[in-house]
Amino acid sequence: MIVLSDEVAITADSLQYAVGEPIRGGKSTMLANAKYYGSLNAALRAAVADCVRAGVADGSITELRQVVAVQARLQQEFTEKLKEVKV
């Protein structure tokens, strides 16, 4: 599992990638509210969208220009974290 932030993580099996909220319990981490994607790029886009949606919901993002800035920042941050994973 790749934990991108406190709110979102990506994991995979042989068929798909899953994006959801990391829930730590004991020795393992599981995903809550997981959504499934066929490619890492789609999973990354979903992770960024989930974080932006959470920011709008909690009031930390209140303007459209903030959405653009946050999307760009998260895309770069998450891509950097996944750089070694990409083939």
Secondary structure, DSSP 8 states (H G I E B T S, - for coil): -EE-SSS-EEEE-SS-EEEEEEEEETTEEEEEEEEEESSHHHHHHHHHHHHHHHHHHHTS--SHHHHHHHHHHHHHHHHHHHTTT--
